[in-house]
């Protein structure tokens, strides 16, 4: 009976092999990046009333100097955020671009945002049911409530999603490596607690 704690310790060390070696006192570059992206807000936000049947979207860039040498293209969808890390933002127009993407009702609708050299940075196609979007090389979909992203499964749906329209939801942060397309998801701070990057 006295050996049970030893067996339990061995079992836990097998399940969590790195837990004993983690050093949270020195946050990694990735943790610092997540921390900055999850609590930042754009320096300026275009004013305007939300339009019925649309999703409010903000597009802007963050220079490398503010993110430890990694430039980012940002797409905010209400409380949620998609951040493309390492993407070339040199041709992105300055400031914040605000869009009202049609996600329900109405007729089909297409919206594009182009760079200074006339390349498409953002594309949205609303087919009467949902908006299929592409932000640089990252694809996602929007309905009147749901943000969907990730690979498409056998049923024809993307395998990740969150309720972007939920007023009580702090939102999620999707960080995408622009060179590989791989992404990770993280929690966001509520909008009221977000601050401008220094």
C-alpha positions in Angstrom: 0.0 0.0 0.0 2.9 2.4 0.7 4.0 2.1 -2.9 0.8 3.6 -4.4 2.1 7.2 -4.2 5.2 6.2 -6.1 3.1 4.6 -8.8 0.9 7.6 -9.0 3.9 9.9 -9.3 5.3 7.8 -12.1 2.0 7.8 -13.9 1.7 11.6 -13.7 5.2 12.1 -14.9 4.4 9.9 -17.9 1.3 11.9 -18.7 2.9 15.3 -18.1 6.6 14.6 -19.0 7.6 18.3 -19.1 5.6 19.7 -16.2 8.6 19.4 -13.8 10.9 21.3 -16.1 8.6 24.2 -17.1 9.9 27.6 -16.1 7.1 30.1 -16.2 9.2 32.8 -14.7 10.8 33.4 -18.1 8.1 33.7 -20.7 9.0 32.5 -24.2 8.8 34.6 -27.3 5.6 32.8 -28.2 4.0 33.6 -24.8 5.0 37.3 -25.1 3.5 37.4 -28.6 0.3 35.8 -27.4 0.2 38.2 -24.5 0.5 41.3 -26.7 -1.9 40.1 -29.4 -4.6 39.1 -26.9 -4.7 42.4 -25.1 -4.0 45.0 -27.7 -6.4 47.3 -29.5 -5.8 49.5 -32.6 -4.7 53.0 -32.0 -7.7 54.4 -33.9 -11.1 52.8 -34.6 -13.3 54.2 -37.4 -16.6 55.3 -36.0 -19.9 54.0 -37.4 -23.0 52.2 -36.4 -23.2 48.4 -36.9 -25.5 47.5 -39.8 -28.1 44.8 -39.4 -27.2 41.5 -41.0 -23.5 42.3 -41.2 -20.4 41.5 -39.2 -18.1 44.4 -38.1 -14.6 43.8 -39.3 -11.4 45.8 -38.8 -8.3 45.3 -40.9 -4.9 46.8 -40.0 -1.2 46.0 -39.6 1.2 45.9 -36.7 4.9 46.7 -37.5 7.6 44.3 -36.5 9.0 46.8 -33.9 5.9 46.4 -31.8 5.9 42.6 -31.9 9.5 41.6 -31.2 10.5 41.6 -34.8 7.4 39.9 -36.2 5.1 42.0 -38.3 1.4 41.0 -38.3 -1.7 41.6 -40.4 -4.8 41.8 -38.1 -8.4 41.0 -38.8 -10.8 41.8 -35.9 -14.3 40.4 -36.1 -16.2 42.0 -33.2 -14.5 40.6 -30.2 -12.4 37.9 -32.1 -9.1 38.4 -33.8 -7.1 36.7 -36.6 -3.4 37.6 -36.6 -1.2 36.5 -39.5 2.4 36.6 -38.2 5.4 37.1 -40.5 3.3 38.3 -43.5 4.6 41.1 -45.6 2.7 44.3 -44.6 4.9 46.8 -46.4 2.2 47.3 -49.1 -0.7 47.4 -46.6 -2.3 50.9 -46.5 -1.8 52.7 -43.2 -4.6 53.1 -40.6 -7.6 50.9 -39.9 -10.0 49.8 -42.5 -13.6 49.1 -41.3 -15.9 46.8 -43.2 -19.5 45.7 -42.7 -19.6 42.2 -44.1 -23.0 40.8 -45.2 -23.6 37.5 -43.3 -27.4 37.1 -43.4 -30.3 38.4 -45.5 -30.1 40.6 -48.5 -28.6 39.6 -51.8 -25.2 38.2 -52.7 -22.4 40.6 -52.0 -18.6 40.8 -52.6 -16.0 43.0 -50.9 -12.3 43.4 -51.5 -9.5 45.3 -49.8 -6.3 45.9 -51.9 -2.7 46.8 -51.1 -1.0 49.8 -52.5 0.3 47.7 -55.4 -3.3 46.6 -56.2 -3.0 43.0 -54.8 -6.0 41.6 -52.9 -5.4 41.4 -49.1 -8.9 40.6 -48.1 -11.8 39.1 -50.0 -15.3 38.3 -48.9 -18.0 36.5 -50.9 -21.5 36.3 -49.4 -23.7 33.7 -51.2 -27.0 34.4 -49.4 -26.2 32.0 -46.5 -22.6 32.8 -45.3 -19.6 34.9 -46.2 -16.6 33.0 -47.5 -13.5 35.1 -46.7 -9.8 35.1 -47.3 -7.4 37.3 -45.4 -4.0 37.1 -47.2 -3.7 33.3 -47.4 -6.0 32.4 -44.5 -9.5 31.2 -45.3 -12.5 31.4 -42.9 -16.3 31.7 -43.0 -18.9 33.9 -41.3 -22.5 33.4 -40.6 -24.8 35.7 -38.6 -23.3 34.1 -35.4 -20.4 31.8 -36.2 -16.8 32.3 -37.2 -15.5 29.0 -38.8 -11.9 28.2 -39.8 -9.5 25.4 -40.2 -9.5 22.4 -42.6 -12.8 21.3 -44.1 -14.1 18.0 -42.8 -16.0 15.2 -44.6 -19.3 16.9 -44.0 -18.1 20.0 -45.8 -17.7 22.1 -42.6 -14.6 23.8 -41.2 -13.5 22.0 -38.1 -13.0 25.0 -35.8 -15.4 27.7 -34.8 -16.6 30.2 -32.3 -19.6 32.5 -31.7 -18.3 35.9 -32.8 -21.6 37.6 -32.2 -21.9 36.7 -28.5 -21.9 40.0 -26.6 -20.7 38.3 -23.4 -17.9 36.4 -25.1 -14.4 37.9 -24.7 -13.5 36.4 -28.0 -10.7 34.2 -29.3 -7.4 34.9 -30.8 -6.3 32.9 -33.9 -2.5 33.2 -34.5 -1.5 32.0 -38.0 2.1 31.4 -39.1 2.0 33.0 -42.6 4.8 30.8 -43.9 3.2 27.5 -43.0 -0.5 28.2 -42.5 -0.5 26.5 -39.1 -2.5 28.2 -36.4 -3.1 28.2 -32.7 -6.0 29.5 -30.7 -6.0 31.5 -27.5 -8.3 33.5 -25.2 -8.7 37.3 -25.5 -9.0 40.0 -22.9 -12.4 41.7 -22.9 -12.5 44.8 -25.1 -12.8 47.1 -22.1 -9.4 45.9 -20.8 -7.4 46.0 -24.1 -4.7 48.6 -24.5 -2.7 50.2 -27.3 0.7 48.6 -28.1 3.6 50.7 -27.0 
